[in-house]
Amino acid sequence: MSAQPSGHCFPDGVRGRPLLVVIDPVARRTDGESVRIAKDVLCAGAAAKICLPDGPEEYARALARRGHRRPVVIGDDRALLRAVALLHKERDLAGVALAVVPVGAPGAVALSRALGVPTDTVAAARTVLDGTEQSLHLLTDDSDGIVLGGLDIPSGTEEGDQARRRKRSGGRLPGPREDSDAAGRAGEEARDATAGRLAPEEGPGADARPDAPATWWRAPFRKARAALALLAARVRPAGGDRSAPPGHRLRVEADGVVLADLDRPVRWVSVTPGDGADGSGLAEIVVHWQAAEPPVRARARAVTVSGADFRYRADVVVGGPVRTRTWTVQPGAWRLTLPHD
């Protein structure tokens, strides 16, 4: 099953159903101490089978062979999303109560925190043993993708997108590679090139001896590299640059009602599946305008966004570019173990 050892825990006092504890390899590498603590707490309170998959295929096999055991994921948000996606693919998501012990940097477990899971290792492990199962909504799209916490369609104003994500999650969700960082790196590369510095791993003769004499290609290569870097920095301005082009021209429809059309740019669009507590089964859609105007808010079962090629963030995963996509809320489609309060 794995190149790593796995095993079973059989404590004297067992609470509830036995557990299948799947420990994500990233968590094992980055914070082995938290993994050990979580495993000790879980094994002290329940009969548990410990699985240490080394890759996606072993991860999928572990969940597929869970039997009557309750799956518990030890890892970050990506590990949780992977488990949900696999169960969704099996069409068994509604029949399985998942539990998670978040392990990772604060930004890597922001989704788990936003869902109500404690980020303290001991508290999260005790929630697995003594918590309660809660039904939650999620979004599915027309490519069979899933969204647990929320969906953003950013407009290129990365600073505003990060602020909005911090407000919703209580922390900073990890973002895609930011244009401003790319522009900054490009500028640094241009300065390095004009100063005559060349990265040893780039250009012809990269495997040559470091003390080799300069060859004919170095001067033209430096000039070309500097020109390309400066061009990239100008074409793609920084996220906070006020000279950046206006927001996306998108058509946003909520249950067939047009909230935004192509003749009016939007700053960003956010969609959340709701918390499942109100029983409405409706998603919450917010359209933020590029101008300083109040946003448009709506609740609907489905939202369709279309327009020029756009990217979107579904939880911690960036999708696209696409020209149209429809997301539909699935009420109570999955269950997560959360604290009683």
Secondary structure, DSSP 8 states (H G I E B T S, - for coil): --SS--EEE--SS--SS-EEEEE-HHHHHH-HHHHHHHHHHHHHHS-EEEE--SSHHHHHHHHHT-TTSEEEEEE-HHHHHHHHHHHHHTT-STT-EEEEEE-S-GGGGHHHHHHT---SHHHHHHHHHH-EEEEEEEEEETTS-EESS-EEE--S-HHHHHHHHHHHHSS-------HHHHHHHHHHHHHHHHTT---TTSSTTTTS-TT----TTHHHHHHHHHHHHHHHHHHS--TT-TTS---B-EEEEETTEEEE-TTS-EEEEEEE---SSSS---EEEEEEESSS---EEEEESEEEEEEEEEEEEETTEEEEEEEEEEEEEEEEEEEEEE---
